[in-house]
Amino acid sequence: MERKRADLIADAIEELILDGTFDDGDRLDEVQLAERFNVSRTPIREALQRLILSGLVEQLPRRGVFVRQPGPVELIEMFEVMAELEAVCARLAASRISDTALSELRTINERCRAATEAQDADGNYDQNDLFHATLYAQTGNAFLEQECLRLQRRLRPFRRLQLRWRGRMAQSVAEHDAILAAIEAGDGDQAGNLLRQHVTVQGEKFHRLMSSLKAAAE
């Protein structure tokens, strides 16, 4: 399905924030953005609302929309919670997932693999996002699913940024393969451990992420 114009604009604004064009605290003016992207203000408003949901920007009453970059402590805390929530998802899905959904996850991961081979980072991320969202839905726990989706939106820019690191897309696909094998085997503990490791950003991964953000801001 063709992606909505507002989604494409949101991705482009996200890119401008991460590459340092828009700094932390900058006001995002609807009129200027509409001129930049040669569109009306309607898709700009929709794009900004999506970014507000992700937490990358914030709307202040009677002042407008401003860039809000999380600090390193906040970022590592969010990834830590995301890793634990997704580990629970994998553990529950290992005993509750349907054969149809398991097949769907394999298909999604094959699309991730195809995007990796084509060096299509955006396509890979879209399918990666869908892989995780599909897994959340197979927990049989609607509250957990919604909490994961909420935090997934919040971390979207930073998880997307990771996929640009050399070799990370292929590594991510291989990690999905191992997670799927554990789920198929009904090994919830193993699936949970693998998914926790897949999502956790610490050590070298965290330093690379912070270096990427620092380089973009300079």
N, C-alpha and C positions, 0 to 999 in steps of 0.2 A: 504494500500500500504506500502511495506517495505520502511523504511526511508533510504535515501541515506547515504552512509558511511561518506561523508563529513559533513552531518548534525549531525550525531552521534558524530563525532570527535569535531565539534564546540561546542556541548552541553558539552562534556567532558572537553574541554579547559575552557569553561565558568565556569564549576564547580570548576576547579583548581584555577581560578581567585577568585571566590567568597569564596572558603574555605581557601584562603591565601597562597596556594602553590606558585602561581605567584603574586608578589606584584605590586602595582602601580609603573609604570616606568620600570618594567622588560622587557627585550627584548625576544621575542618569536622566537627562532631559528628553522627554518624549518627542518633542518637535525636532531636536537635533538628530535623534536616532531615526526618526521617520525619514529625514532628509538623507542620512547616511545610507539607509537600506532602500531608499526610493519606494516607500510604501506609505499607506495611510497610518494614522496613529492607532487604529484598532489592533492590528497584529503586534504592534509594539507593546500595547497595554497587555495583551495576552502573553507575550513573551516575558514581560517583566513579572507578571503574576506567577509564571512558572518558576522564575528565578527566585521570587520571594518564598515560594514553597520550599525550594532547595536550601534557602538560608544564605545564599551567596550575596543577596542584596536584601535590604530591609526598607520598609515603607514607614516614613515618619509622618504623622498627621500634620497637614497644612505645610509640609516642607518638601515632600517628594520622595523619590526612591534613591537610595544610596548604596554604594558597594560596601559589603561587610565581609572582610576576609577573616576567618577564624585564626587564632593564634596557635602555635605548635602544641600547647598543652590541651586546648579544646579539641584540636584535630585528632590527637592520639587517643583522647578519651572517647571520642565518637567512634573511631575505628575499633577500639577495644570492645565497646558495647555491641557494635555491629557484628563483630566476629563471634561473640558469645551468643547473640540472638540467632545467627545463621547456623551455628553449631547445633542449637536446639532444633532448628528447622530440619536439618539433615537427620538428626536422630529420630525425630518423629516421623519424617517422611519415609524412612527406611522400613517402618512397619505399617504405614498407611497409604503409601503411594499406589495408584492404580497402574495397571499394565499400559493403559493408553497414555497416561501422563509420563511414564518412564520412557516410552517410545518417543513422545513429543520432546522430552529433554535431550534424547540422543540426536534427534533431528535438528534441534536448535544448536547443539554443540557442533554438529557437522557444518552448519551455516557459519558458526564462529570460525571453524577451521578453514572454510572457503574464503572468508573475509581476511583471515590471516595470510593465506597464500597470495591473496590479491593485494596485500599491504593496505587494506581498507580499515583504518583504525576506527572510524565512525561506525561503519557497518558491523565491525566486531563488537564495539561497545553496545550497540543497540541489541544485538543478539545475546550478549553477555547479560545485559540488564533483564532481558526476557527470561533467560535461563534461571536467574535467581528468583525473579518474581513468580515463575511457574513452580519452583521448588517451595516457596512460601505457601502457595495455595494448596500444596499437597500435605501440609502439616495437619490438616483437619482442625485447625485452631484459628478462627477468624480474627481474634484479637491479636494474636502473635503475627499473623499475616499483615494486618494493618500497621502495626508498630514497625515491622521490618520495611514495609513500603515507605513509611514516613522517613525513616532514617536513611533508606536507600536514596530517596530524593535529596536529602540533605548532603549526602556524601558524593552524589553523582559527579560533580566537576572533578573531584580529586581521584575517584576511581577511574574516571575516563582518562585523566592525565597519566596515570600509571601505565596504561596500555600503549603509550607512546615510547616507553623505554625499550631500547633494543632487546629483542627476544622475549619481551613480556607477553605479547599476544599468544605466541606458540606455547609458552609455559602455562598460561592460563587455560588454554584448551586441554593440555595434558593433565592439569590438575582437575578439570571437570571430568575427564575420562576416569580418573581414579575415584572421584567422588561418586560417579554413577555406578561404577563397579561395586563399591561398598554398599550403596543403596540397593542395588539389584540383589546382592547377597544377603540383604536384610541385616547387615552389620551396622547398627545405629551408632555405636561408640566410635567405630572406625570412620564412618561417614562424617560424624560430628567433628572429630579431630582433624580430618582432612579439610573440611570446609572452614574450620577455625583458622587453620594455617593459611588457607587460600585468601582469606579476608584480612587477617591481622597485618597491620603495618607497624613494624618495629625494627630495631637494628638498622641494617643496611637499607631496607626498603623505606623506612621512615626518613633516613638521612637523604636518600635520593629524592623523595617527595619534597622535602623541605628545600633541598638545593634547587630543584626545578622551580619551585615557587619563588625562591630568592632571586634566581637568575632572571626570571620573567619580570620581576619588579625593578631590576637594576637597569 
